[in-house]
Amino acid sequence: MLVASTAAWYAARAGGMVAFALLTIGVLLGLLLSGRARLAEWPRFAVEDVHRFVGLLAGTFVAIHVLVLLLQSYVPFSVTDLVVPFAASWKPLPTALGVVGMELMVALALTNRFKKELPFRFWRRAHYLNFAVWLLALAHGIASGTDTTSLWGAALYAVCGGAVAALTVWRFAAGRALEPWALRLWPGTAGLLTAEILVAVALVR
Amino acid sequence: MTDVAASARLDPARRRAAATKRTMAVAAGVGFALVFGLARATHPGHASSPVQTSNGTASSSSSFDDGEQFDDGGSFSFDDGSLGQSSGGAQFGTHVS
């Protein structure tokens, strides 16, 4: 059954934006875990618990995004369009980025489900591909998102991108013997630069 | 006894994690509603202010109706997928110019 109302189109867009925000929180928590950050009153198992939950929540909103896209008729999509990269006639490349990201996310969810059966090294290396999922989602959102050029859309991408860039730099700097000021300066600089670049890319798209 | 002590030490963290998960689920729902509202408010068909056209004249956007198959800010096209301008106002201007 197709839903002709634009409300379904808004719901699909909202689902995608919330999924991206949750995916970002999941990546940030993953970076904190892999960087062995010491958080007062937050033992590792508790952060891992929230990290897993955020991943599931992100998957739920990706499912909402895809299902509503399938059910609505405002910008029609077939099942093939949503599972085969470049099959969609609507913005083929940006849509393909989303399709590949979603499929990679499903594959990584399976490695999490069978984590105990898989060699730890394999699971850990595969888990790093969540970065690729996040990058694909970012590129998909910016390139195909109807809301990218709005102020709030650009702000969302800037905040999410800046936060991930800052924490990624912190993650790699934390293992090195750097001065405390450098540990604050480099992540901060990376975060601000990334945010500025993303705002520019989003607004001139 | 050691297990009980360890459990008592870990319980606050478990409760904190459970509360955070509940908060995140609620925040995601609220975020969904918020983005839905923002998407609706900034959509050309629902914009309360007139859409500025490229020739400088203002035209009302109320001619767009729900369910109508129109170009959603230039994002619905069957072209080569180039990353063109998708701003509702700007694209609308392109159409009328």
Interface residues (C-beta under 8 A of the other chain):
Chain A: A4 S5 T6 A7 W9 Y10 A11 R13 A14 G15 M17 V18 A21 L22 I25 E41 W42 P43 F45 A46 V47 D49 V50 F53 V54 L57 F61 I64 Y74 V75 S89 W90 K91 P92 L93 P94 T95 A143 S144 G145 T146 D147 T148 T149 S150 W152 R205
Chain B: L10 P12 A13 R14 R16 A17 T20 K21 M24 A25 A28 G31 F32 A33 V35 F36 L38 A39 R40 T42 H43 G45 D66 G67 Q69 D72 G73 S75 F76 S77 F78 D80 G81 L83 G84 Q85 S86 S87
